[in-house]
Amino acid sequence: MRPSSRVVLVEAFLGRVGQEVSPDMADIQGAIIDLHMFLLVGGQERSVSQYADLLQQADLSLTATTPLPSGYVLMEATATGER
């Protein structure tokens, strides 16, 4: 990976009980996505901090998180030490 390269992740995070969900992200949509990921590839729900830990293991740093109007979150990472 070139030092100026970026990795971009787009993830749907489930809300907590009682937390408002974006009108574009129906409550059931997140659950269906999680179910598909679990059944197809053994995936699991992760928090932003857990993604930061995984990225760190790959010598990447989480440099930005941007909530999108759709209810998804865009996360950007760069090579460790690059910002």
C-alpha positions as CSV (number, residue, x, y, z in Angstrom):
1,M,0.0,0.0,0.0
2,R,1.4,3.4,-0.9
3,P,1.9,5.8,2.0
4,S,-0.7,8.2,0.5
5,S,-3.3,5.5,0.0
6,R,-6.5,5.3,1.9
7,V,-8.9,2.5,2.9
8,V,-12.5,3.4,3.0
9,L,-15.1,1.3,4.8
10,V,-18.9,1.8,4.7
11,E,-20.8,0.1,7.6
12,A,-24.3,0.1,8.9
13,F,-24.3,0.2,12.7
14,L,-27.3,-1.1,14.6
15,G,-28.7,1.4,17.1
16,R,-29.2,0.7,20.8
17,V,-32.6,0.0,22.2
18,G,-34.6,3.3,22.3
19,Q,-32.1,5.1,20.0
20,E,-33.5,6.8,17.0
21,V,-32.7,5.3,13.6
22,S,-32.3,7.3,10.4
23,P,-35.6,7.3,8.5
24,D,-33.7,5.7,5.6
25,M,-32.3,2.9,7.7
26,A,-35.3,0.8,8.8
27,D,-34.8,-1.1,12.1
28,I,-35.1,-4.4,10.2
29,Q,-32.6,-3.5,7.5
30,G,-29.6,-3.6,9.9
31,A,-30.7,-6.9,11.4
32,I,-31.1,-8.4,7.9
33,I,-27.6,-7.2,6.9
34,D,-26.1,-8.7,10.1
35,L,-28.0,-12.0,9.5
36,H,-26.6,-12.3,6.0
37,M,-23.1,-11.5,7.1
38,F,-23.2,-14.1,9.9
39,L,-24.7,-16.8,7.7
40,L,-22.6,-16.3,4.6
41,V,-19.1,-15.5,6.0
42,G,-19.3,-15.9,9.8
43,G,-19.4,-12.1,10.3
44,Q,-20.2,-10.2,13.4
45,E,-21.4,-6.8,14.4
46,R,-18.5,-4.5,15.3
47,S,-18.2,-1.0,16.8
48,V,-16.1,1.8,15.4
49,S,-13.5,1.2,18.1
50,Q,-13.4,-2.5,17.2
51,Y,-12.8,-1.5,13.6
52,A,-10.0,0.8,14.7
53,D,-8.4,-2.1,16.6
54,L,-8.6,-4.4,13.5
55,L,-7.2,-1.6,11.3
56,Q,-4.3,-1.1,13.7
57,Q,-3.5,-4.8,13.4
58,A,-3.1,-4.2,9.7
59,D,-0.8,-1.2,10.4
60,L,-3.5,1.2,9.5
61,S,-5.0,4.1,11.5
62,L,-8.6,5.2,11.5
63,T,-8.4,8.8,10.5
64,A,-12.0,9.9,10.0
65,T,-15.6,8.7,10.6
66,T,-18.5,10.4,8.8
67,P,-22.1,9.5,9.5
68,L,-24.1,9.5,6.3
69,P,-27.8,10.5,5.9
70,S,-28.7,6.9,5.0
71,G,-27.7,5.7,8.4
72,Y,-24.4,4.2,7.3
73,V,-21.0,5.4,8.5
74,L,-18.0,6.0,6.3
75,M,-14.6,5.3,7.9
76,E,-11.3,6.3,6.4
77,A,-7.9,4.8,7.3
78,T,-4.3,5.4,6.2
79,A,-1.0,3.7,6.8
80,T,0.1,4.0,10.4
81,G,1.9,7.3,10.9
82,E,0.2,8.9,7.8
83,R,-2.6,11.4,8.4
